[in-house]
Amino acid sequence: MYRFVLLFVLVASVHDQADILGQLQICKRSDPELNDCLKSSIKGALKILASGVPSLKIPSIDPIEVERWTIHATDALPYAQNYANLTLAGYSDIEIEDVYTNFGDEYFSIHLMCSAPKLLAQGDYEYYLDKQAKGEDLSSKGKTEWKYDDHKFFVKLDGDLIKRGDVEYAEITRTDLSMVRLHSFEMTFKTENQQIGDKLGELVTGDSRKLASINVGGYENLYASAFHRIANAVFAAIPFDKLLPK
């Protein structure tokens, strides 16, 4: 019975891999217009893979799911910020504005300039005061939601080409994300004492420019970690020479 189940899963995986490759726009590494090709190819892949492919262990892209994440307190926001059960929505609608690539025999690098009209994050939060601060202690827990409008960000993926048997796969070794532009940002909190939730929202949203300049790294790392996980799942599921043939 176990062998039958294993065989069924293997056949399903091969079928899904072939199905996805049939839908993707394949770009050749030798193409002089490779970067332009990848702009449209990646945009299409985000739509095709939006719901994920469980049989290939590719997680959902829209929404992206993050089990938990912690951002440390700063002078600007003196609360340790613990998030859980986060969903990050809107990533299948991002635009790929520019692509730069560099491929070697054993390594590669892909740089993406991206923009998104609207992004939404929702989940559980717990904030607790972790630094001395003036004013009321707004430590609390509950539900949170934040929205980005007209968001522009830069993603850098560095990786190695590795062999599994005779088949070459890509493995992302580092992912960096930098926020470039943010037209508007709003964050709300729902908690037992809603007055505290409202004041916390005013603190974060009302001084968002100051907070963003100091506290942005924790959120950049949150998104970079999510992109890293998804990109590695895609590269682990499909041989590199099928995704990006020479």
Backbone torsions as a table, in degrees:
resi	resn	phi	psi	omega
1	MET	NA	-43.8	-179.5
2	TYR	-60.7	-42.8	-179.8
3	ARG	-63.9	-37.6	178.9
4	PHE	-63.5	-45.5	179.5
5	VAL	-62.4	-44.0	179.8
6	LEU	-61.3	-42.9	178.6
7	LEU	-64.3	-40.7	179.2
8	PHE	-61.9	-44.9	179.6
9	VAL	-63.1	-41.6	-180.0
10	LEU	-63.2	-45.9	179.2
11	VAL	-63.0	-42.6	178.7
12	ALA	-62.3	-39.6	-179.7
13	SER	-65.2	-45.2	179.0
14	VAL	-62.4	-41.9	179.0
15	HIS	-62.6	-45.6	-178.6
16	ASP	-66.7	-37.0	177.4
17	GLN	-61.8	-46.6	179.2
18	ALA	-64.7	-38.1	179.8
19	ASP	-64.0	-44.0	179.6
20	ILE	-65.4	-45.5	179.7
21	LEU	-60.5	-32.7	177.8
22	GLY	-69.0	-22.7	-179.8
23	GLN	-93.8	-26.9	-175.8
24	LEU	-74.5	148.7	169.4
25	GLN	-82.4	113.7	-176.4
26	ILE	-89.6	129.3	179.8
27	CYS	-112.6	136.6	179.1
28	LYS	-91.3	139.3	-179.9
29	ARG	-63.3	-26.3	-179.0
30	SER	-83.2	-7.1	-178.7
31	ASP	-68.6	123.5	178.2
32	PRO	-61.9	-20.2	178.0
33	GLU	-103.5	29.3	-175.7
34	LEU	-54.7	-46.7	-175.4
35	ASN	-63.1	-39.9	177.0
36	ASP	-67.0	-38.5	178.0
37	CYS	-61.9	-42.1	-178.3
38	LEU	-67.2	-28.7	177.8
39	LYS	-56.7	-48.3	-179.4
40	SER	-79.5	-32.3	-179.7
41	SER	-65.0	-45.3	-179.7
42	ILE	-67.4	-40.4	177.2
43	LYS	-57.8	-45.5	178.3
44	GLY	-66.2	-38.5	-179.3
45	ALA	-63.6	-35.4	178.6
46	LEU	-61.7	-36.3	177.4
47	LYS	-72.7	-45.1	-176.2
48	ILE	-64.5	-38.7	-175.6
49	LEU	-98.1	11.4	-173.5
50	ALA	-53.4	-42.5	-176.7
51	SER	-90.2	0.2	-177.9
52	GLY	80.3	170.8	177.4
53	VAL	-133.9	91.3	-174.6
54	PRO	-55.2	-38.3	-177.1
55	SER	-66.2	-23.2	178.0
56	LEU	-103.4	5.9	-179.8
57	LYS	61.5	30.7	174.2
58	ILE	-94.4	117.3	-177.2
59	PRO	-75.8	168.5	178.4
60	SER	-62.1	141.2	174.7
61	ILE	-98.8	-26.9	180.0
62	ASP	-142.9	96.6	6.5
63	PRO	-86.5	156.8	167.3
64	ILE	-79.7	135.8	179.9
65	GLU	-109.2	131.0	178.3
66	VAL	-124.3	119.1	-174.9
67	GLU	-65.0	-47.7	177.3
68	ARG	-160.9	154.6	-179.9
69	TRP	-156.9	141.7	178.5
70	THR	-123.1	134.9	174.9
71	ILE	-119.3	128.5	-173.6
72	HIS	-75.1	155.8	179.1
73	ALA	-66.3	149.7	174.7
74	THR	-131.0	173.4	176.5
75	ASP	-63.7	-33.9	-179.5
76	ALA	-72.4	-38.9	177.9
77	LEU	-132.2	93.8	-168.9
78	PRO	-79.5	30.7	-178.7
79	TYR	-116.5	133.8	166.7
80	ALA	-69.1	128.7	-172.3
81	GLN	-111.1	104.4	-179.8
82	ASN	-103.2	125.4	179.0
83	TYR	-118.1	148.8	177.1
84	ALA	-146.5	152.8	177.0
85	ASN	54.1	44.8	-179.0
86	LEU	-79.3	141.8	167.6
87	THR	-121.9	129.9	-178.5
88	LEU	-114.2	111.4	-171.5
89	ALA	-111.0	152.6	175.4
90	GLY	109.0	-0.4	-172.6
91	TYR	-80.1	-13.2	174.2
92	SER	-79.9	-8.2	-178.8
93	ASP	-105.4	7.4	-178.7
94	ILE	-71.5	152.5	175.5
95	GLU	-99.1	138.5	174.6
96	ILE	-97.2	103.2	-174.0
97	GLU	-80.8	-34.2	-177.7
98	ASP	-155.2	149.3	179.5
99	VAL	-135.1	137.4	170.7
100	TYR	-128.8	136.2	-179.6
101	THR	-132.3	153.4	173.8
102	ASN	-145.2	118.2	-178.0
103	PHE	-119.0	126.6	172.4
104	GLY	-111.0	-172.0	179.5
105	ASP	-72.5	-27.8	-175.7
106	GLU	-127.8	0.1	-176.7
107	TYR	-145.5	168.6	174.4
108	PHE	-157.2	160.9	176.8
109	SER	-142.9	134.2	178.3
110	ILE	-128.7	123.0	178.4
111	HIS	-111.7	133.7	-178.0
112	LEU	-128.2	130.6	168.5
113	MET	-102.2	119.9	-172.0
114	CYS	-122.7	153.8	173.0
115	SER	-138.7	151.6	-178.6
116	ALA	-140.2	131.8	178.9
117	PRO	-67.7	-41.2	-179.1
118	LYS	-149.4	135.0	174.4
119	LEU	-131.0	143.9	-176.3
120	LEU	-133.9	133.9	174.7
121	ALA	-122.7	139.1	179.2
122	GLN	-140.9	148.7	177.0
123	GLY	168.3	-166.5	178.6
124	ASP	-93.3	146.9	177.8
125	TYR	-134.4	156.1	168.2
126	GLU	-145.9	115.1	177.5
127	TYR	-108.1	135.4	171.4
128	TYR	-138.4	143.8	-175.9
129	LEU	-64.9	124.8	-174.5
130	ASP	-124.3	-1.3	178.1
131	LYS	-140.4	156.0	175.4
132	GLN	-63.8	135.9	-178.1
133	ALA	-149.8	151.5	175.9
134	LYS	-81.4	153.6	174.3
135	GLY	89.3	-169.0	-173.8
136	GLU	-72.7	141.8	175.0
137	ASP	-77.6	117.7	-177.1
138	LEU	-102.8	21.9	177.1
139	SER	-56.2	134.3	-176.4
140	SER	-170.1	173.2	174.3
141	LYS	-146.3	156.9	-178.1
142	GLY	161.8	-138.6	-179.9
143	LYS	-109.3	144.5	177.6
144	THR	-133.4	157.7	177.8
145	GLU	-148.2	135.8	172.2
146	TRP	-136.8	149.2	-174.4
147	LYS	-127.9	138.2	172.0
148	TYR	-114.0	137.5	172.1
149	ASP	-119.7	139.4	177.0
150	ASP	51.9	60.1	-174.7
151	HIS	-98.5	132.5	176.7
152	LYS	-124.5	133.9	-177.8
153	PHE	-148.7	156.3	-177.3
154	PHE	-113.4	132.1	179.8
155	VAL	-122.3	132.1	176.8
156	LYS	-121.1	122.7	178.3
157	LEU	-113.5	121.1	174.5
158	ASP	-114.0	140.1	-177.8
159	GLY	-155.5	172.7	177.9
160	ASP	-116.0	153.5	172.3
161	LEU	-99.0	123.9	-174.8
162	ILE	-125.3	157.2	179.9
163	LYS	-105.0	134.2	167.5
164	ARG	-116.7	101.2	-169.7
165	GLY	68.8	-124.6	177.7
166	ASP	-101.2	7.2	-175.1
167	VAL	-105.8	134.1	-178.3
168	GLU	-94.4	131.1	176.5
169	TYR	-124.6	161.3	174.8
170	ALA	-101.9	146.8	176.1
171	GLU	-135.1	120.5	178.4
172	ILE	-73.9	126.2	179.7
173	THR	-102.2	-23.4	179.7
174	ARG	-153.2	138.1	175.3
175	THR	-130.8	126.8	176.5
176	ASP	-120.1	142.3	176.2
177	LEU	-132.3	134.7	177.7
178	SER	-127.3	129.6	174.7
179	MET	-77.7	127.5	-176.4
180	VAL	-102.1	-42.1	-177.4
181	ARG	-148.4	142.4	177.5
182	LEU	-144.0	107.1	-176.0
183	HIS	-70.6	-46.1	178.4
184	SER	-149.7	153.2	-176.5
185	PHE	-145.3	134.0	178.4
186	GLU	-139.6	133.8	-179.6
187	MET	-131.3	131.8	180.0
188	THR	-125.1	154.6	-178.2
189	PHE	-132.8	132.0	174.7
190	LYS	-113.8	119.7	-176.6
191	THR	-144.6	174.4	-177.0
192	GLU	-59.9	-44.5	175.2
193	ASN	-98.0	93.9	-171.7
194	GLN	-66.7	-22.5	175.3
195	GLN	-61.4	-40.8	176.7
196	ILE	-65.7	-43.2	178.2
197	GLY	-59.0	-42.5	-179.9
198	ASP	-66.5	-41.4	179.6
199	LYS	-66.8	-36.9	177.4
200	LEU	-64.8	-41.9	176.7
201	GLY	-62.0	-40.8	178.2
202	GLU	-65.3	-39.8	178.9
203	LEU	-61.5	-47.8	-176.0
204	VAL	-74.3	-48.8	-175.7
205	THR	-76.6	-39.9	-176.0
206	GLY	-66.4	-27.7	179.5
207	ASP	-119.6	37.9	-171.2
208	SER	-63.2	-33.5	-179.4
209	ARG	-65.6	-44.2	178.4
210	LYS	-65.1	-46.1	-179.2
211	LEU	-62.8	-41.4	-177.8
212	ALA	-62.3	-38.1	-177.3
213	SER	-68.8	-23.9	-175.8
214	ILE	-106.2	-37.2	-168.1
215	ASN	-106.1	4.1	-171.6
216	VAL	-66.6	-28.8	-175.1
217	GLY	-58.3	-37.6	179.8
218	GLY	-64.0	-36.5	179.2
219	TYR	-77.9	-35.8	174.4
220	GLU	-60.0	-42.6	179.4
221	ASN	-66.7	-34.7	176.4
222	LEU	-58.8	-50.6	-178.5
223	TYR	-70.6	-39.2	179.0
224	ALA	-60.6	-41.7	179.0
225	SER	-63.0	-40.8	179.1
226	ALA	-66.3	-44.2	179.0
227	PHE	-64.0	-39.8	179.4
228	HIS	-58.5	-47.0	-178.9
229	ARG	-63.1	-43.7	-177.8
230	ILE	-69.9	-45.0	-179.9
231	ALA	-60.9	-42.0	179.2
232	ASN	-66.3	-34.0	177.3
233	ALA	-64.6	-41.3	178.8
234	VAL	-65.8	-47.1	-177.8
235	PHE	-67.9	-30.0	178.5
236	ALA	-74.2	-23.9	-174.9
237	ALA	-85.1	-26.1	-172.3
238	ILE	-131.6	128.5	178.2
239	PRO	-53.6	142.5	-173.9
240	PHE	-62.6	-36.6	-177.4
241	ASP	-71.0	-14.8	174.1
242	LYS	-88.3	-32.9	177.6
243	LEU	-76.3	-45.9	-177.8
244	LEU	-135.8	76.2	-178.7
245	PRO	-65.4	157.8	179.7
246	LYS	-71.7	NA	NA
